[in-house]
């Protein structure tokens, strides 16, 4: 290559734009996802890493003294502190009561309200309204309704000759009362999800089964219910995670009582962190709750895959 040709080639290369089409598309893609990515790092990944670091320390929020203790907080929670397993048991009872009740009621409401009839929009709105109602207002109102003899619920029961308990002050009834009020609050969301899934099922399947002589129960059990499996899995996962994260109802209605009968894991973490100021121990409990919820979610996914297979 002659010097003049080399000079011409170098001049041509210098005129080649750095921002090629491929690089431009990549840059635009990163610009589009950057708000979500920045929010994820700031509000999720960053706090998660911070909680993990705090869980390895003994940090008192009042004295601001921090000491590295390794896994001592986890060992104390799992093997030493008797309250921890009591709290886990309460959280499991809450989830076992809330999840089946919520899903069953949501499915029944969805079946009843999935077909068009006069006033169907009104009834859907009525059942969905608690979902968008303030959780604080909802819990406070139900706390007054479930008081002893002065509560509206017990007054209604007394009018038909039933002596109702003090719902929120008796250990045998407090957990049940909190579960029921939570179910009523959130069932509308799952109802809407089931309605959408039911309306997406072609009517031809149901009509074909009826022509073959299937009863209404057989149509539901053999046709509709299997087609609802993906939606059911999503609802089960969301409701299970929500049941372990419940805080506002416990805080406002029972405060974890009576006799720690409604003291669940989320509220126990709050107590340790912001009432007893043990930030390190509360962070360790938060990590444990994260692992529990993650494990339950994975188990549900595995069981669903085995069932569909």
C-alpha positions as CSV (number, residue, x, y, z in Angstrom):
1,X,0.0,0.0,0.0
2,X,1.4,3.3,-1.1
3,X,1.6,6.2,1.4
4,X,-1.1,8.0,-0.4
5,X,-3.5,5.0,-0.2
6,X,-2.6,4.5,3.5
7,X,-3.5,8.2,4.2
8,X,-6.8,7.8,2.3
9,X,-7.7,4.6,4.3
10,X,-6.9,6.3,7.7
11,X,-9.0,9.4,6.7
12,X,-11.9,7.1,5.7
13,X,-11.6,5.2,9.1
14,X,-11.6,8.5,11.0
15,X,-14.9,9.4,9.3
16,X,-16.6,6.2,10.4
17,X,-19.1,7.2,13.1
18,X,-18.5,5.7,16.6
19,X,-22.3,5.6,17.3
20,X,-23.2,2.8,14.9
21,X,-26.8,1.6,14.5
22,X,-26.1,-1.4,16.8
23,X,-24.6,0.8,19.5
24,X,-27.4,3.3,19.1
25,X,-30.0,0.7,19.7
26,X,-28.2,-0.7,22.7
27,X,-27.9,2.8,24.2
28,X,-31.6,3.5,23.6
29,X,-32.4,0.2,25.3
30,X,-30.3,1.1,28.3
31,X,-31.9,4.5,28.5
32,X,-35.4,3.0,28.5
33,X,-34.6,0.5,31.3
34,X,-32.5,2.8,33.4
35,X,-35.3,4.3,35.5
36,X,-36.5,0.8,36.5
37,X,-32.9,-0.4,37.0
38,X,-32.0,2.6,39.1
39,X,-35.1,2.2,41.2
40,X,-34.4,-1.5,41.6
41,X,-30.8,-0.8,42.8
42,X,-31.8,2.0,45.2
43,X,-35.1,0.6,46.6
44,X,-34.5,-3.2,46.5
45,X,-31.0,-4.4,45.9
46,X,-29.3,-1.7,48.1
47,X,-31.6,-2.2,51.1
48,X,-31.3,-6.0,50.7
49,X,-27.5,-5.8,50.9
50,X,-27.8,-3.4,53.8
51,X,-30.1,-5.7,55.7
52,X,-27.7,-8.6,55.1
53,X,-24.8,-6.6,56.5
54,X,-26.8,-5.4,59.5
55,X,-27.8,-9.0,60.3
56,X,-24.2,-9.8,61.0
57,X,-23.9,-7.1,63.6
58,X,-25.2,-6.3,67.1
59,X,-26.4,-2.7,66.5
60,X,-28.4,-0.8,69.0
61,X,-30.3,2.1,67.4
62,X,-30.3,4.3,70.5
63,X,-26.6,4.0,71.4
64,X,-25.5,3.7,67.7
65,X,-23.0,1.1,68.9
66,X,-22.3,-1.6,66.3
67,X,-20.4,-4.8,66.9
68,X,-19.7,-7.5,64.3
69,X,-21.1,-10.8,65.6
70,X,-21.3,-13.0,62.5
71,X,-24.1,-15.5,62.5
72,X,-24.9,-15.1,66.2
73,X,-28.2,-13.4,65.5
74,X,-29.3,-16.2,63.3
75,X,-28.2,-18.8,65.8
76,X,-30.0,-17.0,68.6
77,X,-33.2,-16.8,66.7
78,X,-33.2,-20.4,65.5
79,X,-31.8,-22.2,68.6
80,X,-32.0,-20.0,71.6
81,X,-35.0,-17.6,71.5
82,X,-38.2,-19.5,72.3
83,X,-40.4,-16.7,71.1
84,X,-39.1,-17.1,67.5
85,X,-40.7,-20.4,66.9
86,X,-43.9,-19.3,68.5
87,X,-44.0,-16.3,66.1
88,X,-43.3,-18.6,63.1
89,X,-46.2,-20.9,64.3
90,X,-48.5,-17.9,64.4
91,X,-47.4,-16.8,60.9
92,X,-48.0,-20.4,59.6
93,X,-51.5,-20.5,61.2
94,X,-52.3,-17.1,59.7
95,X,-51.2,-18.2,56.3
96,X,-53.0,-21.6,56.6
97,X,-56.2,-19.9,57.6
98,X,-56.0,-16.9,55.1
99,X,-54.8,-18.5,51.9
100,X,-57.5,-21.3,51.5
101,X,-60.3,-19.1,52.7
102,X,-59.3,-16.2,50.4
103,X,-58.9,-18.4,47.4
104,X,-62.1,-20.4,47.9
105,X,-64.2,-17.3,48.5
106,X,-62.6,-15.5,45.5
107,X,-63.4,-18.4,43.2
108,X,-67.0,-18.7,44.4
109,X,-67.5,-14.9,43.8
110,X,-65.8,-15.1,40.4
111,X,-68.0,-17.9,39.3
112,X,-71.1,-16.1,40.4
113,X,-70.0,-12.8,38.8
114,X,-68.3,-13.9,35.7
115,X,-71.4,-14.1,33.5
116,X,-73.3,-10.9,32.5
117,X,-76.5,-10.2,34.3
118,X,-78.3,-7.1,35.6
119,X,-76.2,-5.4,38.3
120,X,-73.1,-7.5,37.9
121,X,-70.9,-4.4,37.7
122,X,-72.4,-3.1,40.9
123,X,-71.7,-6.3,42.8
124,X,-68.1,-6.5,41.4
125,X,-67.5,-3.0,42.6
126,X,-68.9,-3.8,46.0
127,X,-66.6,-6.8,46.5
128,X,-63.6,-5.0,45.1
129,X,-64.1,-1.7,47.0
130,X,-62.3,-3.0,50.2
131,X,-59.1,-3.6,48.2
132,X,-58.7,0.1,47.5
133,X,-59.9,1.2,50.9
134,X,-57.3,2.5,53.3
135,X,-55.9,-0.5,55.3
136,X,-55.6,1.8,58.4
137,X,-59.2,2.9,58.1
138,X,-60.4,-0.7,57.5
139,X,-58.6,-2.1,60.5
140,X,-59.8,0.7,62.8
141,X,-63.4,0.3,61.8
142,X,-63.3,-3.5,62.3
143,X,-61.6,-3.0,65.7
144,X,-64.7,-1.1,66.8
145,X,-67.1,-3.5,65.2
146,X,-65.4,-6.5,67.0
147,X,-65.3,-5.0,70.4
148,X,-67.0,-6.9,73.3
149,X,-70.6,-6.2,74.1
150,X,-70.4,-2.7,72.6
151,X,-69.3,-4.0,69.2
152,X,-71.8,-4.0,66.4
153,X,-71.0,-7.7,65.5
154,X,-71.9,-8.9,69.0
155,X,-75.0,-6.7,69.2
156,X,-76.2,-8.3,65.9
157,X,-75.5,-11.8,67.3
158,X,-77.3,-10.9,70.5
159,X,-80.4,-9.9,68.5
160,X,-80.7,-13.6,67.4
161,X,-79.8,-15.0,70.8
162,X,-76.1,-15.7,70.4
163,X,-73.6,-14.5,73.0
164,X,-70.6,-13.5,71.0
165,X,-67.0,-13.5,72.4
166,X,-64.7,-10.6,72.9
167,X,-63.2,-11.2,69.5
168,X,-59.9,-9.3,69.8
169,X,-59.2,-10.0,73.5
170,X,-59.6,-13.8,73.7
171,X,-56.7,-15.9,72.4
172,X,-58.9,-18.5,70.8
173,X,-60.8,-15.9,68.7
174,X,-58.3,-13.1,68.0
175,X,-56.4,-14.9,65.2
176,X,-59.7,-16.0,63.6
177,X,-61.0,-12.4,63.7
178,X,-57.9,-11.0,62.1
179,X,-57.9,-13.6,59.4
180,X,-61.5,-13.0,58.5
181,X,-61.1,-9.2,58.3
182,X,-58.0,-9.6,56.1
183,X,-59.8,-12.0,53.8
184,X,-62.7,-9.6,53.4
185,X,-60.2,-6.8,52.7
186,X,-58.3,-8.6,50.0
187,X,-60.6,-11.2,48.4
188,X,-61.8,-8.7,45.7
189,X,-58.3,-8.7,44.1
190,X,-58.2,-12.4,43.6
191,X,-61.9,-12.4,42.5
192,X,-61.0,-10.1,39.6
193,X,-58.1,-12.3,38.6
194,X,-60.4,-15.4,38.6
195,X,-63.0,-13.5,36.6
196,X,-60.5,-12.6,34.0
197,X,-59.3,-16.2,33.8
198,X,-62.9,-17.5,33.6
199,X,-63.8,-15.1,30.8
200,X,-60.8,-16.2,28.8
201,X,-61.9,-19.8,28.7
202,X,-63.8,-20.6,25.5
203,X,-67.4,-21.5,26.0
204,X,-67.0,-24.3,23.4
205,X,-65.2,-26.5,26.0
206,X,-68.1,-26.2,28.5
207,X,-70.8,-26.8,25.8
208,X,-69.0,-29.8,24.5
209,X,-68.7,-31.3,27.9
210,X,-72.4,-30.7,28.5
211,X,-73.3,-32.3,25.2
212,X,-71.4,-35.4,26.4
213,X,-73.6,-35.6,29.4
214,X,-71.3,-34.0,32.0
215,X,-72.9,-32.5,35.1
216,X,-72.2,-28.9,36.2
217,X,-69.8,-30.2,38.8
218,X,-68.0,-32.5,36.3
219,X,-67.7,-29.5,33.9
220,X,-66.1,-27.5,36.6
221,X,-63.9,-30.2,38.0
222,X,-62.7,-31.7,34.7
223,X,-62.7,-28.7,32.3
224,X,-62.8,-25.3,34.1
225,X,-60.6,-26.0,37.1
226,X,-57.6,-27.4,35.1
227,X,-57.7,-24.4,32.8
228,X,-57.6,-22.1,35.9
229,X,-54.4,-23.8,37.1
230,X,-52.0,-21.0,36.0
231,X,-54.1,-18.3,37.6
232,X,-54.6,-20.4,40.7
233,X,-50.8,-20.7,41.0
234,X,-50.3,-16.9,40.7
235,X,-53.0,-16.2,43.2
236,X,-51.6,-18.8,45.7
237,X,-48.1,-17.4,45.5
238,X,-49.3,-13.7,45.8
239,X,-51.6,-14.5,48.7
240,X,-49.0,-16.6,50.6
241,X,-46.4,-13.9,50.3
242,X,-49.0,-11.3,51.5
243,X,-50.0,-13.4,54.4
244,X,-46.4,-13.5,55.7
245,X,-46.0,-9.7,55.2
246,X,-49.2,-8.7,57.1
247,X,-48.4,-6.0,59.5
248,X,-51.1,-3.2,59.5
249,X,-54.0,-5.4,60.7
250,X,-52.0,-6.9,63.5
251,X,-50.6,-3.6,64.6
252,X,-53.9,-1.7,64.6
253,X,-56.3,-4.5,65.7
254,X,-54.5,-6.6,68.3
255,X,-50.9,-5.3,68.7
256,X,-49.8,-9.0,68.7
257,X,-52.0,-9.9,71.6
258,X,-53.7,-11.3,73.5
259,X,-50.9,-13.3,75.1
260,X,-48.9,-13.0,71.9
261,X,-51.6,-15.0,70.1
262,X,-51.5,-12.9,67.0
263,X,-47.8,-12.0,67.1
264,X,-46.7,-12.8,63.5
265,X,-43.2,-12.6,62.0
266,X,-43.6,-9.2,60.3
267,X,-44.8,-7.5,63.5
268,X,-42.2,-9.3,65.6
269,X,-39.5,-7.8,63.3
270,X,-41.0,-4.4,63.8
271,X,-41.0,-4.9,67.5
272,X,-37.3,-5.9,67.6
273,X,-36.2,-3.1,65.3
274,X,-38.3,-0.1,66.4
275,X,-39.5,-0.9,69.9
276,X,-36.5,-2.7,71.3
277,X,-34.0,-1.0,68.9
278,X,-32.2,-4.2,68.1
279,X,-31.5,-3.5,64.4
280,X,-29.1,-6.3,63.9
281,X,-31.4,-8.9,65.3
282,X,-34.4,-7.5,63.4
283,X,-32.4,-7.7,60.2
284,X,-31.5,-11.3,60.8
285,X,-35.2,-12.0,61.3
286,X,-36.0,-10.2,58.1
287,X,-33.5,-12.4,56.2
288,X,-35.1,-15.5,57.7
289,X,-38.6,-14.4,56.7
290,X,-37.3,-13.8,53.2
291,X,-35.9,-17.3,53.0
292,X,-39.1,-18.8,54.3
293,X,-41.3,-17.0,51.8
294,X,-38.8,-17.8,49.0
295,X,-38.8,-21.5,50.0
296,X,-42.6,-21.7,50.1
297,X,-42.8,-20.0,46.6
298,X,-40.4,-22.5,45.2
299,X,-42.2,-25.5,46.7
300,X,-45.5,-24.2,45.2
301,X,-43.9,-23.9,41.8
302,X,-42.4,-27.4,42.0
303,X,-45.7,-28.9,43.1
304,X,-47.5,-27.2,40.3
305,X,-45.1,-28.4,37.7
306,X,-45.4,-32.0,39.0
307,X,-49.2,-31.7,39.0
308,X,-49.3,-30.4,35.4
309,X,-46.7,-33.0,34.3
